[in-house]
Amino acid sequence: METAQPVTGDYPTEPLIPVLTATEARAAIGYMRLLETLDLTPRGQAAGQLAADLARRLPSE
């Protein structure tokens, strides 16, 4: 059985741009909280839980 060659490479030195800005993340959290109030199924509850989890990860304004 042959083994694969090791993966080699360099990490970028420039800073990476976040996928979402803090403002965009706060807006997404607001939409998930709204979904929680409008959708009374477990999916709505899950959206509310995700919103709460994400909100705890964001720095306060």
N, CA, C and O atoms as a CHARMM CRD file, in Angstrom:
* protein
*
  244
    1    1 MET  N      0.83200  -1.16800   0.00000 PROA 1      0.00000
    2    1 MET  CA     0.00000   0.00000   0.00000 PROA 1      0.00000
    3    1 MET  C      0.88100   1.23600   0.00000 PROA 1      0.00000
    4    1 MET  O      1.79200   1.35700   0.81900 PROA 1      0.00000
    5    2 GLU  N      0.61400   2.14200  -0.90400 PROA 2      0.00000
    6    2 GLU  CA     1.39600   3.37600  -0.98700 PROA 2      0.00000
    7    2 GLU  C      0.79500   4.44000  -0.07200 PROA 2      0.00000
    8    2 GLU  O     -0.42200   4.53300   0.08900 PROA 2      0.00000
    9    3 THR  N      1.65500   5.21600   0.50500 PROA 3      0.00000
   10    3 THR  CA     1.17300   6.34800   1.30200 PROA 3      0.00000
   11    3 THR  C      1.30400   7.61600   0.48000 PROA 3      0.00000
   12    3 THR  O      2.18300   7.73600  -0.37400 PROA 3      0.00000
   13    4 ALA  N      0.43500   8.53500   0.74600 PROA 4      0.00000
   14    4 ALA  CA     0.43900   9.80500   0.02000 PROA 4      0.00000
   15    4 ALA  C      1.60300  10.66800   0.48900 PROA 4      0.00000
   16    4 ALA  O      2.08000  10.54200   1.61600 PROA 4      0.00000
   17    5 GLN  N      2.04100  11.53800  -0.39400 PROA 5      0.00000
   18    5 GLN  CA     3.09000  12.48600  -0.03500 PROA 5      0.00000
   19    5 GLN  C      2.54300  13.47100   0.99600 PROA 5      0.00000
   20    5 GLN  O      1.36000  13.80900   0.95300 PROA 5      0.00000
   21    6 PRO  N      3.37100  13.93200   1.91000 PROA 6      0.00000
   22    6 PRO  CA     2.88500  14.90600   2.89500 PROA 6      0.00000
   23    6 PRO  C      2.48000  16.20100   2.20500 PROA 6      0.00000
   24    6 PRO  O      3.06700  16.60900   1.20200 PROA 6      0.00000
   25    7 VAL  N      1.47300  16.82600   2.76500 PROA 7      0.00000
   26    7 VAL  CA     0.99800  18.11000   2.23800 PROA 7      0.00000
   27    7 VAL  C      1.92100  19.19900   2.75700 PROA 7      0.00000
   28    7 VAL  O      2.16600  19.29400   3.95900 PROA 7      0.00000
   29    8 THR  N      2.42700  20.01200   1.85400 PROA 8      0.00000
   30    8 THR  CA     3.29000  21.12100   2.25800 PROA 8      0.00000
   31    8 THR  C      2.72200  22.40800   1.69600 PROA 8      0.00000
   32    8 THR  O      2.02800  22.39400   0.68000 PROA 8      0.00000
   33    9 GLY  N      3.00400  23.48200   2.33300 PROA 9      0.00000
   34    9 GLY  CA     2.53200  24.78200   1.85900 PROA 9      0.00000
   35    9 GLY  C      2.82700  25.85400   2.88200 PROA 9      0.00000
   36    9 GLY  O      3.36200  25.58800   3.95800 PROA 9      0.00000
   37   10 ASP  N      2.47400  27.04200   2.52900 PROA 10     0.00000
   38   10 ASP  CA     2.69300  28.18900   3.40200 PROA 10     0.00000
   39   10 ASP  C      1.35500  28.79100   3.80500 PROA 10     0.00000
   40   10 ASP  O      0.38100  28.73300   3.05500 PROA 10     0.00000
   41   11 TYR  N      1.32400  29.35500   4.97100 PROA 11     0.00000
   42   11 TYR  CA     0.15000  30.09400   5.41100 PROA 11     0.00000
   43   11 TYR  C      0.28500  31.52500   4.91100 PROA 11     0.00000
   44   11 TYR  O      1.39500  32.05600   4.84700 PROA 11     0.00000
   45   12 PRO  N     -0.82600  32.15400   4.55900 PROA 12     0.00000
   46   12 PRO  CA    -0.73200  33.54400   4.10500 PROA 12     0.00000
   47   12 PRO  C     -0.27900  34.45500   5.24700 PROA 12     0.00000
   48   12 PRO  O     -0.63000  34.23300   6.40600 PROA 12     0.00000
   49   13 THR  N      0.48600  35.45800   4.91600 PROA 13     0.00000
   50   13 THR  CA     0.98300  36.37900   5.94300 PROA 13     0.00000
   51   13 THR  C      0.05300  37.57300   6.13300 PROA 13     0.00000
   52   13 THR  O      0.04900  38.18700   7.20000 PROA 13     0.00000
   53   14 GLU  N     -0.73800  37.91300   5.10500 PROA 14     0.00000
   54   14 GLU  CA    -1.64700  39.05400   5.23600 PROA 14     0.00000
   55   14 GLU  C     -2.86300  38.65500   6.07000 PROA 14     0.00000
   56   14 GLU  O     -3.26300  37.49100   6.07400 PROA 14     0.00000
   57   15 PRO  N     -3.44800  39.62400   6.77600 PROA 15     0.00000
   58   15 PRO  CA    -4.62100  39.29600   7.59200 PROA 15     0.00000
   59   15 PRO  C     -5.79000  38.87100   6.70600 PROA 15     0.00000
   60   15 PRO  O     -5.95200  39.36200   5.58900 PROA 15     0.00000
   61   16 LEU  N     -6.58900  37.96100   7.22000 PROA 16     0.00000
   62   16 LEU  CA    -7.74000  37.48300   6.48200 PROA 16     0.00000
   63   16 LEU  C     -8.96300  38.34300   6.78700 PROA 16     0.00000
   64   16 LEU  O     -9.12400  38.82300   7.90900 PROA 16     0.00000
   65   17 ILE  N     -9.80700  38.53200   5.80900 PROA 17     0.00000
   66   17 ILE  CA   -11.03200  39.29700   5.98800 PROA 17     0.00000
   67   17 ILE  C    -12.07900  38.36000   6.58900 PROA 17     0.00000
   68   17 ILE  O    -12.23400  37.23100   6.12300 PROA 17     0.00000
   69   18 PRO  N    -12.80300  38.81500   7.62100 PROA 18     0.00000
   70   18 PRO  CA   -13.82200  37.94100   8.20600 PROA 18     0.00000
   71   18 PRO  C    -14.93700  37.66200   7.20200 PROA 18     0.00000
   72   18 PRO  O    -15.21300  38.47100   6.31600 PROA 18     0.00000
   73   19 VAL  N    -15.55700  36.52800   7.35600 PROA 19     0.00000
   74   19 VAL  CA   -16.65600  36.15700   6.47700 PROA 19     0.00000
   75   19 VAL  C    -17.80200  37.15300   6.64100 PROA 19     0.00000
   76   19 VAL  O    -18.40400  37.57700   5.65500 PROA 19     0.00000
   77   20 LEU  N    -18.09800  37.52100   7.86200 PROA 20     0.00000
   78   20 LEU  CA   -19.12500  38.51700   8.16200 PROA 20     0.00000
   79   20 LEU  C    -18.51300  39.61400   9.02100 PROA 20     0.00000
   80   20 LEU  O    -17.64700  39.35800   9.85700 PROA 20     0.00000
   81   21 THR  N    -18.97200  40.82200   8.80400 PROA 21     0.00000
   82   21 THR  CA   -18.58100  41.88300   9.72600 PROA 21     0.00000
   83   21 THR  C    -19.44500  41.75100  10.97400 PROA 21     0.00000
   84   21 THR  O    -20.44800  41.03700  10.96300 PROA 21     0.00000
   85   22 ALA  N    -19.06800  42.42700  12.03700 PROA 22     0.00000
   86   22 ALA  CA   -19.85400  42.37200  13.26900 PROA 22     0.00000
   87   22 ALA  C    -21.25400  42.93300  13.02800 PROA 22     0.00000
   88   22 ALA  O    -22.23000  42.41600  13.57300 PROA 22     0.00000
   89   23 THR  N    -21.36000  43.97400  12.22500 PROA 23     0.00000
   90   23 THR  CA   -22.67000  44.56100  11.91800 PROA 23     0.00000
   91   23 THR  C    -23.54600  43.56500  11.16900 PROA 23     0.00000
   92   23 THR  O    -24.73300  43.43000  11.46600 PROA 23     0.00000
   93   24 GLU  N    -22.96300  42.87100  10.20100 PROA 24     0.00000
   94   24 GLU  CA   -23.72200  41.86400   9.44600 PROA 24     0.00000
   95   24 GLU  C    -24.13600  40.70500  10.34600 PROA 24     0.00000
   96   24 GLU  O    -25.24300  40.18400  10.21800 PROA 24     0.00000
   97   25 ALA  N    -23.25600  40.30200  11.25100 PROA 25     0.00000
   98   25 ALA  CA   -23.57500  39.21100  12.16800 PROA 25     0.00000
   99   25 ALA  C    -24.71300  39.60700  13.10200 PROA 25     0.00000
  100   25 ALA  O    -25.59700  38.79700  13.38100 PROA 25     0.00000
  101   26 ARG  N    -24.69500  40.83700  13.58200 PROA 26     0.00000
  102   26 ARG  CA   -25.78200  41.30500  14.45600 PROA 26     0.00000
  103   26 ARG  C    -27.11200  41.33800  13.70100 PROA 26     0.00000
  104   26 ARG  O    -28.15500  41.00300  14.26200 PROA 26     0.00000
  105   27 ALA  N    -27.07400  41.73700  12.43900 PROA 27     0.00000
  106   27 ALA  CA   -28.29700  41.74100  11.63000 PROA 27     0.00000
  107   27 ALA  C    -28.80900  40.31500  11.45200 PROA 27     0.00000
  108   27 ALA  O    -30.01100  40.07400  11.56300 PROA 27     0.00000
  109   28 ALA  N    -27.92400  39.37900  11.18000 PROA 28     0.00000
  110   28 ALA  CA   -28.32300  37.97600  11.01300 PROA 28     0.00000
  111   28 ALA  C    -28.93100  37.43500  12.30400 PROA 28     0.00000
  112   28 ALA  O    -29.91400  36.69600  12.26500 PROA 28     0.00000
  113   29 ILE  N    -28.35800  37.79600  13.43300 PROA 29     0.00000
  114   29 ILE  CA   -28.88700  37.37100  14.73200 PROA 29     0.00000
  115   29 ILE  C    -30.28900  37.92900  14.92500 PROA 29     0.00000
  116   29 ILE  O    -31.17400  37.23200  15.42400 PROA 29     0.00000
  117   30 GLY  N    -30.49400  39.17200  14.53700 PROA 30     0.00000
  118   30 GLY  CA   -31.82100  39.76900  14.63900 PROA 30     0.00000
  119   30 GLY  C    -32.84400  39.03100  13.78800 PROA 30     0.00000
  120   30 GLY  O    -33.97700  38.82000  14.22200 PROA 30     0.00000
  121   31 TYR  N    -32.45500  38.63900  12.58300 PROA 31     0.00000
  122   31 TYR  CA   -33.36500  37.88700  11.71700 PROA 31     0.00000
  123   31 TYR  C    -33.67500  36.51500  12.29700 PROA 31     0.00000
  124   31 TYR  O    -34.80300  36.03600  12.18100 PROA 31     0.00000
  125   32 MET  N    -32.69000  35.87700  12.91900 PROA 32     0.00000
  126   32 MET  CA   -32.93400  34.56800  13.53000 PROA 32     0.00000
  127   32 MET  C    -33.86300  34.69300  14.73000 PROA 32     0.00000
  128   32 MET  O    -34.69900  33.82100  14.96500 PROA 32     0.00000
  129   33 ARG  N    -33.71800  35.77400  15.48600 PROA 33     0.00000
  130   33 ARG  CA   -34.62400  35.99400  16.62500 PROA 33     0.00000
  131   33 ARG  C    -36.04500  36.25100  16.13400 PROA 33     0.00000
  132   33 ARG  O    -37.01200  35.79500  16.74500 PROA 33     0.00000
  133   34 LEU  N    -36.16600  36.97900  15.03300 PROA 34     0.00000
  134   34 LEU  CA   -37.48100  37.20900  14.44800 PROA 34     0.00000
  135   34 LEU  C    -38.09000  35.88300  13.98000 PROA 34     0.00000
  136   34 LEU  O    -39.27500  35.62600  14.19400 PROA 34     0.00000
  137   35 LEU  N    -37.28500  35.06300  13.35400 PROA 35     0.00000
  138   35 LEU  CA   -37.75300  33.75400  12.90800 PROA 35     0.00000
  139   35 LEU  C    -38.24900  32.93200  14.08500 PROA 35     0.00000
  140   35 LEU  O    -39.23900  32.20900  13.97100 PROA 35     0.00000
  141   36 GLU  N    -37.57300  33.04000  15.19800 PROA 36     0.00000
  142   36 GLU  CA   -37.98200  32.29700  16.39200 PROA 36     0.00000
  143   36 GLU  C    -39.38400  32.70600  16.82800 PROA 36     0.00000
  144   36 GLU  O    -40.17500  31.86100  17.24800 PROA 36     0.00000
  145   37 THR  N    -39.69600  33.99200  16.73200 PROA 37     0.00000
  146   37 THR  CA   -41.01600  34.45300  17.16000 PROA 37     0.00000
  147   37 THR  C    -42.10400  34.10100  16.14900 PROA 37     0.00000
  148   37 THR  O    -43.26400  33.93800  16.52500 PROA 37     0.00000
  149   38 LEU  N    -41.74700  33.98200  14.88300 PROA 38     0.00000
  150   38 LEU  CA   -42.73400  33.70800  13.84400 PROA 38     0.00000
  151   38 LEU  C    -42.94800  32.21400  13.59600 PROA 38     0.00000
  152   38 LEU  O    -44.03200  31.81000  13.17500 PROA 38     0.00000
  153   39 ASP  N    -41.95200  31.41000  13.84600 PROA 39     0.00000
  154   39 ASP  CA   -42.01000  29.97000  13.58500 PROA 39     0.00000
  155   39 ASP  C    -42.05200  29.24400  14.92600 PROA 39     0.00000
  156   39 ASP  O    -41.05100  29.17600  15.63800 PROA 39     0.00000
  157   40 LEU  N    -43.21500  28.70500  15.25800 PROA 40     0.00000
  158   40 LEU  CA   -43.39200  28.07200  16.56400 PROA 40     0.00000
  159   40 LEU  C    -43.02500  26.59500  16.56800 PROA 40     0.00000
  160   40 LEU  O    -43.30500  25.88400  17.53300 PROA 40     0.00000
  161   41 THR  N    -42.39400  26.13100  15.48200 PROA 41     0.00000
  162   41 THR  CA   -41.95500  24.74000  15.40000 PROA 41     0.00000
  163   41 THR  C    -40.56600  24.61300  16.02800 PROA 41     0.00000
  164   41 THR  O    -39.95900  25.61800  16.40000 PROA 41     0.00000
  165   42 PRO  N    -40.06800  23.39600  16.14700 PROA 42     0.00000
  166   42 PRO  CA   -38.69900  23.22100  16.65300 PROA 42     0.00000
  167   42 PRO  C    -37.65700  23.97000  15.81600 PROA 42     0.00000
  168   42 PRO  O    -36.60500  24.34600  16.33500 PROA 42     0.00000
  169   43 ARG  N    -37.93400  24.18700  14.54500 PROA 43     0.00000
  170   43 ARG  CA   -36.99400  24.93900  13.70700 PROA 43     0.00000
  171   43 ARG  C    -36.86500  26.38000  14.20600 PROA 43     0.00000
  172   43 ARG  O    -35.76300  26.92800  14.24200 PROA 43     0.00000
  173   44 GLY  N    -37.97700  26.98600  14.58500 PROA 44     0.00000
  174   44 GLY  CA   -37.92600  28.33800  15.14100 PROA 44     0.00000
  175   44 GLY  C    -37.18000  28.38700  16.46200 PROA 44     0.00000
  176   44 GLY  O    -36.42000  29.31900  16.72500 PROA 44     0.00000
  177   45 GLN  N    -37.40300  27.37800  17.28700 PROA 45     0.00000
  178   45 GLN  CA   -36.67800  27.30000  18.55800 PROA 45     0.00000
  179   45 GLN  C    -35.18200  27.14800  18.31500 PROA 45     0.00000
  180   45 GLN  O    -34.36900  27.74200  19.02200 PROA 45     0.00000
  181   46 ALA  N    -34.82200  26.35200  17.31500 PROA 46     0.00000
  182   46 ALA  CA   -33.40700  26.16500  16.97800 PROA 46     0.00000
  183   46 ALA  C    -32.79600  27.47400  16.48600 PROA 46     0.00000
  184   46 ALA  O    -31.64500  27.77700  16.80200 PROA 46     0.00000
  185   47 ALA  N    -33.55200  28.24600  15.72100 PROA 47     0.00000
  186   47 ALA  CA   -33.05300  29.54000  15.25000 PROA 47     0.00000
  187   47 ALA  C    -32.78500  30.46000  16.43700 PROA 47     0.00000
  188   47 ALA  O    -31.78400  31.17700  16.45700 PROA 47     0.00000
  189   48 GLY  N    -33.66800  30.43900  17.41000 PROA 48     0.00000
  190   48 GLY  CA   -33.46300  31.25800  18.60400 PROA 48     0.00000
  191   48 GLY  C    -32.25000  30.82000  19.39300 PROA 48     0.00000
  192   48 GLY  O    -31.50200  31.65800  19.89700 PROA 48     0.00000
  193   49 GLN  N    -32.04400  29.52000  19.50800 PROA 49     0.00000
  194   49 GLN  CA   -30.87300  29.01400  20.23400 PROA 49     0.00000
  195   49 GLN  C    -29.58500  29.38300  19.51400 PROA 49     0.00000
  196   49 GLN  O    -28.60600  29.78500  20.14300 PROA 49     0.00000
  197   50 LEU  N    -29.59000  29.24600  18.18800 PROA 50     0.00000
  198   50 LEU  CA   -28.41600  29.62600  17.40500 PROA 50     0.00000
  199   50 LEU  C    -28.13700  31.11400  17.54500 PROA 50     0.00000
  200   50 LEU  O    -26.98300  31.52200  17.67800 PROA 50     0.00000
  201   51 ALA  N    -29.19100  31.93100  17.51600 PROA 51     0.00000
  202   51 ALA  CA   -29.01900  33.37500  17.68400 PROA 51     0.00000
  203   51 ALA  C    -28.38200  33.68700  19.03300 PROA 51     0.00000
  204   51 ALA  O    -27.47800  34.51800  19.12500 PROA 51     0.00000
  205   52 ALA  N    -28.85500  33.01900  20.06900 PROA 52     0.00000
  206   52 ALA  CA   -28.29200  33.25700  21.40300 PROA 52     0.00000
  207   52 ALA  C    -26.82800  32.82800  21.46200 PROA 52     0.00000
  208   52 ALA  O    -25.99500  33.52900  22.03700 PROA 52     0.00000
  209   53 ASP  N    -26.51600  31.67900  20.86900 PROA 53     0.00000
  210   53 ASP  CA   -25.12400  31.20200  20.87000 PROA 53     0.00000
  211   53 ASP  C    -24.21200  32.16200  20.12400 PROA 53     0.00000
  212   53 ASP  O    -23.11400  32.47000  20.58700 PROA 53     0.00000
  213   54 LEU  N    -24.66700  32.63800  18.96300 PROA 54     0.00000
  214   54 LEU  CA   -23.84200  33.55700  18.17400 PROA 54     0.00000
  215   54 LEU  C    -23.70000  34.90900  18.86900 PROA 54     0.00000
  216   54 LEU  O    -22.63200  35.52000  18.82900 PROA 54     0.00000
  217   55 ALA  N    -24.75900  35.37200  19.49700 PROA 55     0.00000
  218   55 ALA  CA   -24.71200  36.66500  20.19200 PROA 55     0.00000
  219   55 ALA  C    -23.66700  36.65200  21.30800 PROA 55     0.00000
  220   55 ALA  O    -23.00100  37.65900  21.55100 PROA 55     0.00000
  221   56 ARG  N    -23.52500  35.52300  21.97800 PROA 56     0.00000
  222   56 ARG  CA   -22.50900  35.42300  23.05100 PROA 56     0.00000
  223   56 ARG  C    -21.09800  35.49500  22.49800 PROA 56     0.00000
  224   56 ARG  O    -20.17500  35.87300  23.22000 PROA 56     0.00000
  225   57 ARG  N    -20.90800  35.14200  21.23800 PROA 57     0.00000
  226   57 ARG  CA   -19.56300  35.15500  20.63800 PROA 57     0.00000
  227   57 ARG  C    -19.14300  36.52600  20.13700 PROA 57     0.00000
  228   57 ARG  O    -17.95500  36.78000  19.94400 PROA 57     0.00000
  229   58 LEU  N    -20.11300  37.41400  19.92500 PROA 58     0.00000
  230   58 LEU  CA   -19.77500  38.73500  19.38100 PROA 58     0.00000
  231   58 LEU  C    -19.35600  39.66800  20.51300 PROA 58     0.00000
  232   58 LEU  O    -19.90700  39.60900  21.61200 PROA 58     0.00000
  233   59 PRO  N    -18.38900  40.51700  20.24100 PROA 59     0.00000
  234   59 PRO  CA   -18.03600  41.51500  21.25600 PROA 59     0.00000
  235   59 PRO  C    -19.16800  42.53000  21.37200 PROA 59     0.00000
  236   59 PRO  O    -19.87200  42.80400  20.40000 PROA 59     0.00000
  237   60 SER  N    -19.33300  43.07900  22.56000 PROA 60     0.00000
  238   60 SER  CA   -20.37900  44.09700  22.74800 PROA 60     0.00000
  239   60 SER  C    -19.96300  45.36100  21.99200 PROA 60     0.00000
  240   60 SER  O    -18.77900  45.62400  21.77800 PROA 60     0.00000
  241   61 GLU  N    -20.95800  46.11800  21.60500 PROA 61     0.00000
  242   61 GLU  CA   -20.67800  47.31900  20.80700 PROA 61     0.00000
  243   61 GLU  C    -20.01500  48.39500  21.60300 PROA 61     0.00000
  244   61 GLU  O    -19.71700  49.46300  21.06900 PROA 61     0.00000
